Amino acid sequence: MEQLENEVKQVIIDVLQLEDMTTADIVTDAPLFLEGLGLDSIDALELGVAMQKRYGISMSADSAETRNHFASVRTLAAMIASNRKK
């Protein structure tokens, strides 16, 4: 799971062009939105599209379940691990 979590961190950095950050700078259990990494709804949309393309997962943008999956890198990686197409 740690490898997938690091992949997710790298996707976040690449997609959102966080050039001054490394995967080590992103705390796995920290919130992605508001007080944590500080992402906003536009970031969430971009990140969701990237995750769908990279991992072949589908998600609803307005679903409470999807919002829960985007709580942290750990929850996002767990969702990807259980839903991605092999």
Biotite code that builds the C-alpha atoms (Angstrom):
import biotite.structure as struc

atoms = struc.array([
    struc.Atom([0.000, 0.000, 0.000], chain_id="A", res_id=1, res_name="MET", atom_name="CA", element="C"),
    struc.Atom([2.888, 2.358, 0.712], chain_id="A", res_id=2, res_name="GLU", atom_name="CA", element="C"),
    struc.Atom([3.985, 2.178, -2.935], chain_id="A", res_id=3, res_name="GLN", atom_name="CA", element="C"),
    struc.Atom([0.489, 3.104, -4.123], chain_id="A", res_id=4, res_name="LEU", atom_name="CA", element="C"),
    struc.Atom([0.336, 5.944, -1.592], chain_id="A", res_id=5, res_name="GLU", atom_name="CA", element="C"),
    struc.Atom([3.609, 7.312, -2.977], chain_id="A", res_id=6, res_name="ASN", atom_name="CA", element="C"),
    struc.Atom([2.248, 6.985, -6.527], chain_id="A", res_id=7, res_name="GLU", atom_name="CA", element="C"),
    struc.Atom([-0.842, 8.952, -5.497], chain_id="A", res_id=8, res_name="VAL", atom_name="CA", element="C"),
    struc.Atom([1.365, 11.625, -3.953], chain_id="A", res_id=9, res_name="LYS", atom_name="CA", element="C"),
    struc.Atom([3.358, 11.879, -7.175], chain_id="A", res_id=10, res_name="GLN", atom_name="CA", element="C"),
    struc.Atom([0.152, 12.142, -9.236], chain_id="A", res_id=11, res_name="VAL", atom_name="CA", element="C"),
    struc.Atom([-1.002, 14.980, -6.971], chain_id="A", res_id=12, res_name="ILE", atom_name="CA", element="C"),
    struc.Atom([2.309, 16.777, -7.455], chain_id="A", res_id=13, res_name="ILE", atom_name="CA", element="C"),
    struc.Atom([2.336, 16.248, -11.232], chain_id="A", res_id=14, res_name="ASP", atom_name="CA", element="C"),
    struc.Atom([-1.313, 17.015, -11.968], chain_id="A", res_id=15, res_name="VAL", atom_name="CA", element="C"),
    struc.Atom([-1.494, 20.080, -9.747], chain_id="A", res_id=16, res_name="LEU", atom_name="CA", element="C"),
    struc.Atom([2.001, 21.236, -10.738], chain_id="A", res_id=17, res_name="GLN", atom_name="CA", element="C"),
    struc.Atom([3.245, 21.501, -7.164], chain_id="A", res_id=18, res_name="LEU", atom_name="CA", element="C"),
    struc.Atom([6.827, 21.917, -8.337], chain_id="A", res_id=19, res_name="GLU", atom_name="CA", element="C"),
    struc.Atom([8.175, 22.952, -4.955], chain_id="A", res_id=20, res_name="ASP", atom_name="CA", element="C"),
    struc.Atom([6.939, 19.751, -3.247], chain_id="A", res_id=21, res_name="MET", atom_name="CA", element="C"),
    struc.Atom([8.166, 16.170, -3.058], chain_id="A", res_id=22, res_name="THR", atom_name="CA", element="C"),
    struc.Atom([6.265, 13.051, -2.056], chain_id="A", res_id=23, res_name="THR", atom_name="CA", element="C"),
    struc.Atom([7.946, 13.300, 1.355], chain_id="A", res_id=24, res_name="ALA", atom_name="CA", element="C"),
    struc.Atom([6.319, 16.711, 1.877], chain_id="A", res_id=25, res_name="ASP", atom_name="CA", element="C"),
    struc.Atom([2.800, 15.239, 1.665], chain_id="A", res_id=26, res_name="ILE", atom_name="CA", element="C"),
    struc.Atom([1.641, 13.597, 4.885], chain_id="A", res_id=27, res_name="VAL", atom_name="CA", element="C"),
    struc.Atom([-0.244, 10.398, 4.041], chain_id="A", res_id=28, res_name="THR", atom_name="CA", element="C"),
    struc.Atom([-3.011, 10.924, 6.611], chain_id="A", res_id=29, res_name="ASP", atom_name="CA", element="C"),
    struc.Atom([-3.258, 14.713, 6.330], chain_id="A", res_id=30, res_name="ALA", atom_name="CA", element="C"),
    struc.Atom([-6.443, 16.156, 4.838], chain_id="A", res_id=31, res_name="PRO", atom_name="CA", element="C"),
    struc.Atom([-6.145, 16.993, 1.148], chain_id="A", res_id=32, res_name="LEU", atom_name="CA", element="C"),
    struc.Atom([-8.547, 19.920, 1.414], chain_id="A", res_id=33, res_name="PHE", atom_name="CA", element="C"),
    struc.Atom([-8.763, 23.014, 3.607], chain_id="A", res_id=34, res_name="LEU", atom_name="CA", element="C"),
    struc.Atom([-6.319, 22.819, 6.536], chain_id="A", res_id=35, res_name="GLU", atom_name="CA", element="C"),
    struc.Atom([-4.183, 19.986, 5.143], chain_id="A", res_id=36, res_name="GLY", atom_name="CA", element="C"),
    struc.Atom([-2.700, 20.226, 1.672], chain_id="A", res_id=37, res_name="LEU", atom_name="CA", element="C"),
    struc.Atom([-5.124, 23.060, 0.950], chain_id="A", res_id=38, res_name="GLY", atom_name="CA", element="C"),
    struc.Atom([-6.656, 21.793, -2.280], chain_id="A", res_id=39, res_name="LEU", atom_name="CA", element="C"),
    struc.Atom([-9.867, 23.298, -3.647], chain_id="A", res_id=40, res_name="ASP", atom_name="CA", element="C"),
    struc.Atom([-12.749, 22.041, -5.792], chain_id="A", res_id=41, res_name="SER", atom_name="CA", element="C"),
    struc.Atom([-10.925, 22.727, -9.080], chain_id="A", res_id=42, res_name="ILE", atom_name="CA", element="C"),
    struc.Atom([-7.949, 20.720, -7.795], chain_id="A", res_id=43, res_name="ASP", atom_name="CA", element="C"),
    struc.Atom([-10.348, 17.914, -6.840], chain_id="A", res_id=44, res_name="ALA", atom_name="CA", element="C"),
    struc.Atom([-11.795, 17.835, -10.351], chain_id="A", res_id=45, res_name="LEU", atom_name="CA", element="C"),
    struc.Atom([-8.368, 17.730, -11.992], chain_id="A", res_id=46, res_name="GLU", atom_name="CA", element="C"),
    struc.Atom([-7.185, 15.081, -9.570], chain_id="A", res_id=47, res_name="LEU", atom_name="CA", element="C"),
    struc.Atom([-10.321, 12.976, -10.063], chain_id="A", res_id=48, res_name="GLY", atom_name="CA", element="C"),
    struc.Atom([-9.912, 12.992, -13.835], chain_id="A", res_id=49, res_name="VAL", atom_name="CA", element="C"),
    struc.Atom([-6.239, 12.034, -13.513], chain_id="A", res_id=50, res_name="ALA", atom_name="CA", element="C"),
    struc.Atom([-7.079, 9.157, -11.153], chain_id="A", res_id=51, res_name="MET", atom_name="CA", element="C"),
    struc.Atom([-9.785, 7.893, -13.503], chain_id="A", res_id=52, res_name="GLN", atom_name="CA", element="C"),
    struc.Atom([-7.378, 7.917, -16.447], chain_id="A", res_id=53, res_name="LYS", atom_name="CA", element="C"),
    struc.Atom([-4.413, 6.439, -14.607], chain_id="A", res_id=54, res_name="ARG", atom_name="CA", element="C"),
    struc.Atom([-6.162, 3.749, -12.562], chain_id="A", res_id=55, res_name="TYR", atom_name="CA", element="C"),
    struc.Atom([-9.307, 3.051, -14.597], chain_id="A", res_id=56, res_name="GLY", atom_name="CA", element="C"),
    struc.Atom([-11.616, 3.840, -11.701], chain_id="A", res_id=57, res_name="ILE", atom_name="CA", element="C"),
    struc.Atom([-14.973, 5.563, -11.975], chain_id="A", res_id=58, res_name="SER", atom_name="CA", element="C"),
    struc.Atom([-16.407, 7.956, -9.447], chain_id="A", res_id=59, res_name="MET", atom_name="CA", element="C"),
    struc.Atom([-19.206, 10.456, -9.164], chain_id="A", res_id=60, res_name="SER", atom_name="CA", element="C"),
    struc.Atom([-18.087, 14.044, -8.627], chain_id="A", res_id=61, res_name="ALA", atom_name="CA", element="C"),
    struc.Atom([-21.029, 14.925, -6.405], chain_id="A", res_id=62, res_name="ASP", atom_name="CA", element="C"),
    struc.Atom([-21.083, 11.751, -4.318], chain_id="A", res_id=63, res_name="SER", atom_name="CA", element="C"),
    struc.Atom([-20.512, 11.931, -0.568], chain_id="A", res_id=64, res_name="ALA", atom_name="CA", element="C"),
    struc.Atom([-18.663, 8.622, -0.853], chain_id="A", res_id=65, res_name="GLU", atom_name="CA", element="C"),
    struc.Atom([-16.239, 10.140, -3.368], chain_id="A", res_id=66, res_name="THR", atom_name="CA", element="C"),
    struc.Atom([-15.639, 13.100, -1.051], chain_id="A", res_id=67, res_name="ARG", atom_name="CA", element="C"),
    struc.Atom([-14.820, 10.651, 1.739], chain_id="A", res_id=68, res_name="ASN", atom_name="CA", element="C"),
    struc.Atom([-12.319, 8.856, -0.512], chain_id="A", res_id=69, res_name="HIS", atom_name="CA", element="C"),
    struc.Atom([-10.591, 12.169, -1.213], chain_id="A", res_id=70, res_name="PHE", atom_name="CA", element="C"),
    struc.Atom([-10.104, 12.873, 2.508], chain_id="A", res_id=71, res_name="ALA", atom_name="CA", element="C"),
    struc.Atom([-6.386, 11.966, 2.466], chain_id="A", res_id=72, res_name="SER", atom_name="CA", element="C"),
    struc.Atom([-3.763, 10.187, 0.395], chain_id="A", res_id=73, res_name="VAL", atom_name="CA", element="C"),
    struc.Atom([-4.360, 7.038, 2.462], chain_id="A", res_id=74, res_name="ARG", atom_name="CA", element="C"),
    struc.Atom([-8.133, 6.972, 1.816], chain_id="A", res_id=75, res_name="THR", atom_name="CA", element="C"),
    struc.Atom([-7.621, 7.740, -1.863], chain_id="A", res_id=76, res_name="LEU", atom_name="CA", element="C"),
    struc.Atom([-5.039, 4.957, -2.236], chain_id="A", res_id=77, res_name="ALA", atom_name="CA", element="C"),
    struc.Atom([-7.332, 2.500, -0.438], chain_id="A", res_id=78, res_name="ALA", atom_name="CA", element="C"),
    struc.Atom([-10.193, 3.348, -2.810], chain_id="A", res_id=79, res_name="MET", atom_name="CA", element="C"),
    struc.Atom([-7.928, 2.940, -5.836], chain_id="A", res_id=80, res_name="ILE", atom_name="CA", element="C"),
    struc.Atom([-6.601, -0.392, -4.567], chain_id="A", res_id=81, res_name="ALA", atom_name="CA", element="C"),
    struc.Atom([-10.105, -1.791, -4.137], chain_id="A", res_id=82, res_name="SER", atom_name="CA", element="C"),
    struc.Atom([-11.596, -0.413, -7.372], chain_id="A", res_id=83, res_name="ASN", atom_name="CA", element="C"),
    struc.Atom([-8.973, -0.164, -10.067], chain_id="A", res_id=84, res_name="ARG", atom_name="CA", element="C"),
    struc.Atom([-9.128, -2.344, -13.129], chain_id="A", res_id=85, res_name="LYS", atom_name="CA", element="C"),
    struc.Atom([-6.341, -4.878, -13.187], chain_id="A", res_id=86, res_name="LYS", atom_name="CA", element="C"),
])
